[in-house]
Amino acid sequence: MRLILLSVAPLLCGIGLATLSTGMLSTILGIRVTLEGYSPLVAGGLGTAYFAGQLLGSLVVHRLMAKVGHIRVFSAFASLLAAITLLHGLIVDPMVWLVLRFMAGLSIAAIFVCTESWLNERTGNDTRGRVLSLYMITVYSCVGGGQFLITLYAPDSFSLLALVSVLISLALMPVALSTQPPPTIPQANAISLVRLWRESPAGMVGAMGAGLVLGSFYSLSPVYAQAAGFDTNGIAHFVGCGIFGGLLMQWPVGRLSDKIDRRLVLAALFAALVCASLLLTLGAPLLGPSWALLGASAAFGGFSFVLYPVAVSHVFDRISSDHAVQAAGAMLLTYSIGATLGPLAASALMMLTGPLWLYVSTAAVAAVGMVIVLLRMTQRAPTDEDSRNEYRAMPPVTPSLVVHEMDPRVGGPQS
């Protein structure tokens, strides 16, 4: 295990710094939207632009890598992302920020595809599960831990954006200084949402629900926390509790889903998410900024961050391993579409009812998801226990399909 860790540590460090930086920037902009006097619709638009950029980047970056090479793509987009971060402070305008967020999403998609391809190349079939676990812990820990760095400077200071830019630049070093040969450029896999729906409607609903909920959480939870009365330190704790709650729930929910019908687990997660969302909606005006609200955020994150990996595991139970990568691509596309639409829809509701009503939108999404999954359970028998794959935590933070190729259930890299 020690040798495995040493071999992938530089790349995990690069991924960690990238996710830490982008997680910080998302929260900073969520706070800045309110400080600049913009409406929640602007915050939702920024989230939609970011995830739309991720979606486009995940679809086209493979072709660009094939033309100009792995290192050039990585270096170009990392430099672009560092510059984009600083431009948020130099040009404070919502329309400019929309363009910058779209470009940031495109850039982070390219960075993830390049780095994860390299990580995947270094991973043997006998170590994929352990490397994937290390990757998952790194991503969640860095995204969650990065929230607390926003307290180092005032949220509207240029110094905070400069710190994010520095961290992005440092993420370049592990890849740029590596002596290992560049990885084989991955081939884009065919994606069929129609086939995914035929094979597993419940899995697709889980992925779409996760995208709608988490896209709203990343983009708008700082706006909600600010309206609930939290200061900058409190906002960092609120968002961080949600992310770390998602990390802590991976193991118990995964173990449970390996033993019973995963659709039942999905339905239960949706039901629990309704309760957590309503608790956050009612708790803010009654309790204000409090430990109870932080606990509710942790519960919300715990239920929402496991939706995607449970849904992926259910889909993998239904299909053959030969089509695992294609199915993973369809699931990732479904999640990305949800993450793109979620912030805009939730912010429109916040405009009509107020920022404290953010979690009413997630409660509605979860309620619809629960009903659909329960209906599917009456129409198809559960998967045999012998046919069930082992649950694997899949962080829905990364926009790259390459991380799915590290999944032992896929059976190694696919071309």
N, C-alpha and C positions, 0 to 999 in steps of 0.2 A: 504493500500500500504506500510505503514511503517513497519508493521509486516512481510509482504512478504519480503521486502528488508533485514530486520534483519535476517530472517531465511536463506536466501541464500547468504548473504554478504560474509561469510568466503569462500564459494566455488567459488563465483565470483572473490574474491581476489586471490585464488589459480590459477584459469584459467587465470586471468589477468596477473599475474606474469609469468606464463608459456608462454603465447603468447608474452608478452613483451620481454622475454629473447630470445626466438627462432627467433623473428623478428629482434632483434639486431644482433644475430649471423649470420643470413643470409646476412645482409648488410655488416657486418664486413668482412666476407669471400669474398664477392664481391669486396670490396676495396683491400683486401690483395692479391687477384689473380693478380691484375695489379701491385701492389707494389713489388711482388715477381718475376715479369717478366713472368708470365704464360700467355698463350693465352686465348682468350675468350672461346675457346672450353673446357678448364678446368672448367671455371665458369659454363658453361652449363652442363657439366658432373656432377658437384657437385649438381646442382639443380635437375637433373634427378635422381641421387642417393638418394637424400633426399625424393623426392616425391615417388620414388619406395619403399623406406622404410616405408613411411606413408601408401601406398597402401597395402603392405603386413601386416603391423601391424593392420590395420583396419579389415583385413580378419581373422586373427588368434588369436588376443588377447582375444576374447571371450572364446575360448577353453582353453587358459592358465588360465584365471580367474576361469573357472569352476574346474580346477584341483588344483590350489594352493591358490585361494582366492583373493579377491579384494585388501586388504591392502598390501599383499605381492607383488602383481604385480605392484601396484602403487609405493611402496617404492623402489623396485628393479630398475624399469626403470627410476625413477626420479634420483636416485643415479648414474645410468649409464649415463644419459644425462649430469649431472653435471661434471662427470669425462671426458666424451667425449669432452666437451667444452674446458677443460684445455689441453687435448691432442693435440688440434689444434695448441696450442702455443709451446708445447714441441717437437712435430714432424712436421716440416714444409716440407711436401712432398705431391705432388698432388695425388699419388696413395693411400697413407695413408688417406688423407683427403676424398677421394671418399668412402672408407670403413667407416670412421667416420660419414660422412653425411648420409649414408644409415642407420647406427645404430641410428643416431639422429632422423631420420624420423620414424623408428620403435618405438623408445622410446616415442616420443611425441604422437604418435598414442595411445600407451598404457595409457599414462597419461590422454589424453582427454577422452578416453572411460571410464576409472575409475571415473574421476571427474564428467563427464557429467551424468553418470549413477546415481551417488549420487544426483546430482542436479535435475535430472528428478524424482527421488523417492520422493523428498520433494515438488514437484509441483503438486497441485491439478488441476482438469480439469477447474475450474473456474479462475485459475491464470496463466494458461500456456502462454497466449498471452503476458501478462505483464512481466513474467519471461524471455520469449524468447527475448523480446525487450531489457530488461536489459542485457541479455547475449550478444546480438548483439552489443550494445553500448560499453560494457566492452571490447569485443574482438577487435573491430576496434580501439577504443581509445588507448588501450595498445599497439597494434601492431604499430599504427602510432606514438604514443608518445614515444615508446621505441627507435625510430630512432634518437631522439635528445640526447639520453644518450651516443651515440657513440662519441660525441664531448668532453666528459669528459677527455679522454686520447687519446694518439696518436693511430691511427688505427692499427699499427703493434705492439703495446705494449701488454705485457702479462697481464697488469693490467686490460685492457678492457675485456679480456676473463675471468679473475678472477671475475670481476663484474657480468658478465652474469652467471657464475657458482653459485655465491652467490644468485642471484635472483631466479635461478632454485631451489636451496636448500630451500629458504624461501617459495617457492610455495608448498613445502611438508607440511608445518605447518598446514594450515587450515583443511586439510584432516586427517593428523596424529593425531591432537589433538581434533578432533570432538568427541562429546559424543553420537552422533546419531548412530544407528545400521547401518552396511554396507548395501548397496542397494542389491536388487535381481540381480543376475548376468544375464545380458541380453542374449537372444538367438539370434544367427545370423540369419538374414532373407534371404530367397532364393532370388537370384538376377538373373534376366533374361534380358539381353540386347536385345535379339531378340524380346521379348514381348514389351519392352519399345519402340523399333523402330516401331513396328506395331501400338502401341497406340498413340505415339506422336513423329514423326521424328523431328519436329521443336524443341521440348523440348530437345531431345537428342543432336541435333546440338548446341543448346544454351549452354548446359552443357559442351560439348566437346570444343566448342569455348572458353568458360570461362576458362577451364583448360589450354588450349594451351596458351592463352594470359596471364593469371595471373601467371602461372608457369614461363614463360619467364620474366615477370615483377619482381617477387620476386628474381629470381636468377641473372638477368643480368642488371637490371636498375642501380645498383651502378657502373657497368663497363661502361655503356653508359654515366652516369653523370660525371664520372671521365674523360672520353675522351672528353666530352663537355667543360671541364675546371673548373668544380666545385671542391672546396676544400672539406674537410671532413664535415664541417658545411653545405656547399651547398648540398652535397650528401644527408645528413640527411633530409634537407628541401625538396629536390626533391622527395625522396621516401615517406616521410611523407605526402607531398601534394597529392600524388597519392592515398594513403590510406584514408586520411581524405576526399578527393573528393568523394571516394566511399561511405563513411558514409553519407555525406550530400545529395547525390542523391537518397538515399533509399526511402525517403518519397515521393518526387514529382513523381518519376518514378512509384512507387508502386500505388499511387493514380490514375495515368494515366492508368496503366495496368488493374485496376479494372473497368474502364469505357469503354475501347475499346478492340478490338481483340489483345490479348497479342502477337500474331505472328507479328502484325504490329509494336508493341513496340520493339520486338526482332530485326526485320529488321531495324528499325530506330536506335536502339542502335548499331548494327553492322555498319551501314552507318556512324554514328557519330564517331565510333571508327576508321574507316578508315581515316576520316578527322583529328582526333586528332593524329593518328600515323604519318600521312604524315606531319603534322605541327611540330611534334617533330623531324622527320627526316630532314626536310628542315630548321627548326629553329636553330638547334645546330650549323651548320657551319656559318649561317648568323648572329645570335644573340649572340652566346656563352653563358656563364653562366649569366642568366638574370632572372628578375621577369616574363618576358613573357614565358620563358621555364618552370618555376615553375607553371604558370597558365595552360600551356599545359599539364603538368603532372597531375594536379588536374582534368582537363577535361578528360584525358585518364582514370584515376582511377574512376571518376564518371560514365563513360559509361561502363567500363569493370567489375567493382565489382557488378553491378546490373544485369548482364547477367544471372548469376546462379539463383538468387531468382526469376526472371521473368520466366525463363525456368521451374523451379520447380512448380511455380504457374500454369503455362500452363498445365503441366502434371497432376497436381492435379485436374484441371478442366475437364480432359478427363477420369479419372478413378474413380472407386468407392472408398469410404473411407476404405473398407475392404482390399484393396491392396495398400494403401498409403505408408506404411512402406517399402514394397517390391519395390515399384516404387522409393521411396527416396533412397533406397540402390543402385538401378541400376543407378540413376542419380549421386550419389556420386562416384560410380565406374567409370562412364563415365568421370566425372570431373577429377578424379585422374589419369586416363590413359592419358588424355590431358595434365595435369600438369607434368606428367613424361616425355612425349615426347616433349613438347614445348621447354624447355630450351636447349635440345640437338640440335633440328632443328634450333632454332634461333641462337645459338652460332656457328653452322656450317656456316650459312649465314654471320655472323660477321667475321668469319675467312677469308672468300672469299672477302668481300667488306669493312670491317672495323667496329669498334664498334659503330659508329654513325648510322649504318644501322639496329640496333636492331629492330626498330619499323616498318621497311618494312615488317618483318615477321608477326607482329601482324596485319598490314594493309591487308596482303594477306589472313590471317585466317579470318578476319572480312568480307572481300569482298566475300569469298566463302560462309561463313555463311549467309550473307545477300541474296545471290542468291538462296541458298537452301530454306530458309524460305519463300521468295517471291514465289518460285515455289510451295511450299506446300500450300500456300494461294489460289492458283488457282485450287487445287485438292480437297480441303475439306472445307466445310462451317465453319464459326467461331462458337465458343461455345456460346450457348444462354446466355444472360445476367443473367437470373435467375439461371443458372447452374454454374456461375462463383464463385469461392472461393475468400475470401479476401486475398490480397497480404500479405505475411510475409517476412521480411528481413531474409535471411539465409546466415550467413557469410561463404563463401567458404574457410575460413582459417583453420577451424577445420577438421581433417580427420575422425571424429567419426559420425556414423549414429545416435547415441543417441540423438543428438541435434534435429534431425528431429522428434523424438518421443515426444519432448516438443511442437511441432507444434499443435495448436488446431485443425487444419484441419485433423490431423491423428486420433484424437479421443482418446488420452491417450496412455499410455504405452501398447506395444504389446509384446506378448511372442511367 
